[in-house]
Amino acid sequence: MAKLQPAANWEPDAAYVLDQLRRRKPAAAAPWMRLTMTATILAGTVLVLVALPWQRLWTPKTEEAVKPVAQEPATPVEMPQQAQAEKAPEVPAVTAAPVTTPAAQQLPAPEVKNPSKGQDALLDLPDTEEELLAYLQQLAERRGVSTQPVQAAVTQPQATYQINPSYTDEGRQAKVQGTVEMTITVKTDGTVQFESFKKTLGYGLDEKAREAIEQWKFRPATKDGVAVATTVNVSMNFSLR
């Protein structure tokens, strides 16, 4: 430390130092140093530009993105009871009157097997077909609905042309009198088709009765206005008077 100390008679020569500094030439910087610094600055600028969120900065906000600020519901202001009574007019209470059905139109209440189950209980309906039909007929009678089947309008055949049978000589000599009964079919055109004898007299009178009935003409029977073939019984009297 003693060696490093300046001499006692040493004084700084400022003019000499200033002169040395003026004569000193600055060291020339190498060209590659300049290029490296320039490249580093350009690379940093490019990275900053790329890293910026340009899409968010330039994309306009849509209506859906803008959410309205939720507003708190207004607290209802309590009004005095007297003011509420004056503001709200009194509305008379309406009571619905029960609808009554005439006794003739009321449905029979079916029995419930298990009343404790209420609406979920099964109805005690008849098991057999006969009992079910009887129950439905009783139900229709209580409602005033007729259960009789609708009958079609039917008219019977009417004779429009008749001839009487003639006697045979054998029957006249034997003085036979009586009635011959026959079953015939009146066709839709009004003609007659013989079917069979139900009661005969003999002596050729049955054949005479058949010959006569086959010449008769009828107005055919109708059903709902339509002509239909009908089988009927016809009697022919033989008398000597």
C-alpha positions as a printed NumPy array, in Angstrom:
array([[   0.   ,    0.   ,    0.   ],
       [   2.952,    2.332,    0.703],
       [   4.292,    1.71 ,   -2.798],
       [   1.012,    2.633,   -4.361],
       [   0.808,    5.913,   -2.677],
       [   2.016,    8.824,   -4.805],
       [   5.042,   10.735,   -3.843],
       [   4.674,   13.5  ,   -1.423],
       [   5.676,   16.074,   -3.951],
       [   3.311,   14.701,   -6.682],
       [   0.754,   17.024,   -8.131],
       [  -1.784,   16.173,  -10.88 ],
       [  -1.055,   17.665,  -14.256],
       [  -4.498,   18.349,  -15.707],
       [  -3.215,   20.002,  -18.828],
       [  -1.156,   16.934,  -19.739],
       [  -4.053,   14.552,  -19.304],
       [  -6.349,   16.7  ,  -21.406],
       [  -3.791,   16.802,  -24.119],
       [  -3.459,   13.013,  -24.116],
       [  -7.182,   12.561,  -24.39 ],
       [  -7.378,   14.835,  -27.342],
       [  -4.672,   12.965,  -29.158],
       [  -6.262,    9.578,  -28.565],
       [  -8.275,    8.253,  -31.562],
       [ -11.476,    6.252,  -30.987],
       [ -11.261,    2.617,  -31.946],
       [ -13.094,    1.799,  -35.104],
       [ -16.117,   -0.483,  -34.472],
       [ -16.145,   -3.687,  -36.421],
       [ -18.809,   -3.853,  -39.302],
       [ -20.232,   -7.189,  -38.117],
       [ -21.152,   -5.615,  -34.812],
       [ -23.317,   -3.066,  -36.583],
       [ -25.022,   -5.707,  -38.682],
       [ -25.749,   -7.859,  -35.641],
       [ -27.327,   -4.998,  -33.741],
       [ -29.46 ,   -4.003,  -36.749],
       [ -30.691,   -7.582,  -37.255],
       [ -31.527,   -7.946,  -33.571],
       [ -33.565,   -4.762,  -33.569],
       [ -35.502,   -5.799,  -36.711],
       [ -36.203,   -9.316,  -35.308],
       [ -37.531,   -7.904,  -32.052],
       [ -39.807,   -5.508,  -33.937],
       [ -41.221,   -8.337,  -36.084],
       [ -41.879,  -10.531,  -33.038],
       [ -43.722,   -7.727,  -31.298],
       [ -45.892,   -7.076,  -34.363],
       [ -46.727,  -10.782,  -34.781],
       [ -47.521,  -11.292,  -31.107],
       [ -50.067,   -8.472,  -30.979],
       [ -53.792,   -9.683,  -30.957],
       [ -54.734,   -7.991,  -34.221],
       [ -57.96 ,  -10.106,  -34.634],
       [ -59.379,   -8.951,  -31.314],
       [ -58.336,   -5.375,  -31.918],
       [ -59.959,   -5.121,  -35.358],
       [ -63.048,   -7.437,  -34.94 ],
       [ -66.198,   -5.367,  -34.103],
       [ -68.258,   -6.511,  -31.154],
       [ -71.593,   -8.201,  -32.034],
       [ -74.888,   -7.682,  -30.269],
       [ -74.676,  -11.114,  -28.656],
       [ -71.265,  -10.324,  -27.195],
       [ -72.61 ,   -7.17 ,  -25.613],
       [ -74.517,   -8.38 ,  -22.598],
       [ -76.828,   -5.95 ,  -20.885],
       [ -76.118,   -5.21 ,  -17.331],
       [ -78.483,   -7.169,  -15.168],
       [ -80.766,   -4.898,  -13.313],
       [ -81.969,   -5.758,   -9.92 ],
       [ -85.753,   -6.121,   -9.632],
       [ -87.399,   -3.162,   -8.159],
       [ -88.474,   -3.695,   -4.617],
       [ -92.228,   -3.324,   -4.331],
       [ -93.236,   -0.434,   -2.194],
       [ -95.554,   -1.459,    0.537],
       [ -98.74 ,    0.524,    0.57 ],
       [-100.869,    1.058,    3.607],
       [-103.821,   -1.28 ,    3.917],
       [-106.238,    1.576,    3.651],
       [-104.672,    2.828,    0.384],
       [-104.718,   -0.69 ,   -1.092],
       [-108.383,   -1.058,   -0.242],
       [-109.16 ,    2.244,   -1.978],
       [-107.115,    1.333,   -5.081],
       [-108.405,   -2.211,   -5.707],
       [-112.178,   -2.396,   -6.195],
       [-113.98 ,   -5.239,   -4.603],
       [-114.873,   -8.099,   -7.008],
       [-117.844,  -10.229,   -5.973],
       [-117.031,  -13.924,   -5.682],
       [-118.664,  -16.126,   -8.303],
       [-119.74 ,  -19.602,   -7.232],
       [-120.428,  -22.168,   -9.979],
       [-123.772,  -23.841,   -9.478],
       [-123.775,  -27.62 ,   -9.94 ],
       [-125.318,  -28.78 ,  -13.216],
       [-128.18 ,  -31.174,  -12.623],
       [-129.184,  -33.79 ,  -15.166],
       [-132.755,  -35.079,  -15.455],
       [-133.309,  -38.461,  -13.917],
       [-134.175,  -39.971,  -17.295],
       [-130.793,  -38.912,  -18.751],
       [-128.561,  -39.734,  -15.799],
       [-126.253,  -42.673,  -16.361],
       [-126.417,  -45.495,  -13.837],
       [-123.457,  -45.348,  -11.528],
       [-121.612,  -48.654,  -11.866],
       [-120.548,  -50.332,   -8.678],
       [-116.901,  -50.156,   -7.636],
       [-115.214,  -53.29 ,   -6.408],
       [-112.799,  -51.507,   -4.088],
       [-114.132,  -48.104,   -2.956],
       [-110.927,  -47.369,   -1.015],
       [-108.952,  -47.035,   -4.291],
       [-111.239,  -44.29 ,   -5.601],
       [-110.795,  -43.516,   -9.297],
       [-108.186,  -46.253,   -9.796],
       [-110.692,  -49.008,   -8.915],
       [-112.022,  -51.213,  -11.73 ],
       [-115.672,  -50.964,  -12.694],
       [-117.764,  -53.998,  -11.882],
       [-118.903,  -54.687,  -15.455],
       [-120.681,  -57.909,  -16.392],
       [-118.449,  -60.778,  -17.399],
       [-120.761,  -62.649,  -19.787],
       [-122.166,  -61.404,  -23.068],
       [-125.798,  -61.847,  -21.946],
       [-125.284,  -59.803,  -18.782],
       [-123.456,  -57.12 ,  -20.75 ],
       [-126.314,  -56.846,  -23.258],
       [-128.825,  -56.604,  -20.411],
       [-126.74 ,  -53.863,  -18.77 ],
       [-126.519,  -51.892,  -22.04 ],
       [-130.279,  -52.253,  -22.592],
       [-130.952,  -50.972,  -19.075],
       [-128.596,  -48.085,  -19.702],
       [-130.363,  -47.194,  -22.972],
       [-133.78 ,  -47.312,  -21.281],
       [-132.632,  -44.9  ,  -18.587],
       [-131.395,  -42.507,  -21.235],
       [-134.638,  -42.779,  -23.162],
       [-133.108,  -44.474,  -26.195],
       [-135.202,  -47.08 ,  -27.976],
       [-133.575,  -50.509,  -28.236],
       [-136.049,  -51.907,  -30.76 ],
       [-134.484,  -52.665,  -34.155],
       [-135.548,  -50.44 ,  -37.015],
       [-137.854,  -52.423,  -39.266],
       [-137.714,  -51.935,  -43.004],
       [-140.855,  -50.774,  -44.796],
       [-142.307,  -53.926,  -46.388],
       [-145.522,  -54.209,  -48.449],
       [-147.323,  -57.441,  -49.258],
       [-148.139,  -58.522,  -52.834],
       [-151.593,  -57.591,  -54.144],
       [-153.51 ,  -59.453,  -56.854],
       [-154.314,  -57.338,  -59.921],
       [-155.754,  -60.105,  -62.142],
       [-157.698,  -63.214,  -60.967],
       [-159.628,  -66.1  ,  -62.54 ],
       [-161.686,  -68.729,  -60.756],
       [-160.921,  -72.443,  -61.159],
       [-163.406,  -74.633,  -63.056],
       [-165.025,  -77.841,  -61.738],
       [-164.181,  -81.212,  -63.118],
       [-166.907,  -83.641,  -64.149],
       [-165.748,  -86.084,  -61.493],
       [-165.888,  -83.489,  -58.787],
       [-169.271,  -82.203,  -59.885],
       [-170.731,  -85.725,  -59.945],
       [-169.288,  -86.459,  -56.514],
       [-170.546,  -83.082,  -55.323],
       [-167.191,  -82.279,  -53.788],
       [-166.905,  -78.845,  -52.145],
       [-164.125,  -77.301,  -50.149],
       [-160.885,  -75.347,  -50.291],
       [-157.558,  -76.084,  -51.939],
       [-154.633,  -74.425,  -50.164],
       [-151.354,  -73.779,  -52.02 ],
       [-147.971,  -72.167,  -51.438],
       [-146.812,  -69.903,  -54.259],
       [-144.014,  -67.406,  -54.892],
       [-144.862,  -64.002,  -56.343],
       [-141.857,  -62.918,  -58.433],
       [-140.596,  -59.387,  -58.839],
       [-142.362,  -59.084,  -62.217],
       [-145.746,  -60.019,  -60.679],
       [-145.968,  -63.546,  -62.12 ],
       [-146.666,  -66.649,  -60.011],
       [-144.508,  -69.715,  -59.414],
       [-146.264,  -72.719,  -57.86 ],
       [-144.464,  -74.305,  -54.909],
       [-146.633,  -76.99 ,  -53.216],
       [-150.091,  -78.015,  -51.977],
       [-151.003,  -77.603,  -48.337],
       [-154.549,  -78.961,  -48.611],
       [-156.092,  -80.947,  -51.444],
       [-159.596,  -82.144,  -52.476],
       [-158.871,  -84.708,  -55.204],
       [-161.082,  -85.495,  -58.22 ],
       [-158.824,  -83.289,  -60.401],
       [-159.79 ,  -80.122,  -58.5  ],
       [-156.237,  -79.594,  -57.211],
       [-154.86 ,  -79.414,  -60.756],
       [-157.624,  -76.977,  -61.762],
       [-156.71 ,  -74.754,  -58.818],
       [-153.041,  -74.822,  -59.822],
       [-153.868,  -73.935,  -63.454],
       [-155.941,  -70.986,  -62.283],
       [-153.406,  -69.581,  -59.779],
       [-150.565,  -69.719,  -62.283],
       [-152.514,  -67.268,  -64.469],
       [-152.955,  -64.677,  -61.743],
       [-151.051,  -61.357,  -61.839],
       [-149.793,  -59.538,  -58.741],
       [-148.297,  -56.242,  -57.749],
       [-145.04 ,  -57.556,  -56.233],
       [-144.045,  -56.998,  -52.636],
       [-141.576,  -54.189,  -51.898],
       [-138.951,  -53.633,  -49.248],
       [-137.781,  -50.047,  -48.81 ],
       [-139.359,  -49.273,  -52.194],
       [-137.623,  -52.125,  -54.042],
       [-139.58 ,  -55.059,  -55.513],
       [-138.752,  -58.405,  -53.914],
       [-139.931,  -61.989,  -54.452],
       [-142.258,  -63.196,  -51.696],
       [-143.677,  -66.637,  -50.784],
       [-147.321,  -66.602,  -49.674],
       [-150.189,  -69.043,  -49.077],
       [-153.3  ,  -68.876,  -51.29 ],
       [-156.688,  -70.621,  -50.881],
       [-159.242,  -71.435,  -53.642],
       [-162.822,  -72.385,  -52.84 ],
       [-164.862,  -74.895,  -54.814],
       [-168.644,  -74.597,  -54.358],
       [-171.609,  -75.987,  -56.345],
       [-173.911,  -73.086,  -55.482]])
